[in-house]
Amino acid sequence: MPGTKEGMLSAADVRHQVGPVTDHTLLAILDCKPSREELEMATRYLSGEASEESRIEHPMTGKVAQICDILRADALYAEEEE
């Protein structure tokens, strides 16, 4: 499994999932120490891809909510989503 030891995501893993973001955003996401699933869920929420069932099973709380907030504040990510 790609990433750093102990299952932590690498910078490359994050960039692959979320696309272009500033270095500050990348570091903020890595500081959250999200799982691959948490990162994927956050990006699905922001892109509108998460189904109602997914939103119930994986509410936007904790790390998912943190990542969403971090990504919403990133100008590069916002440009990519438009």
Secondary structure, DSSP 8 states (H G I E B T S, - for coil): --SSGGG---HHHHHHHH-S--HHHHHHHHHH---HHHHHHHHHHHHT---HHHHHHS-S-HHHHHHHHHHHT-HHHHHHH-
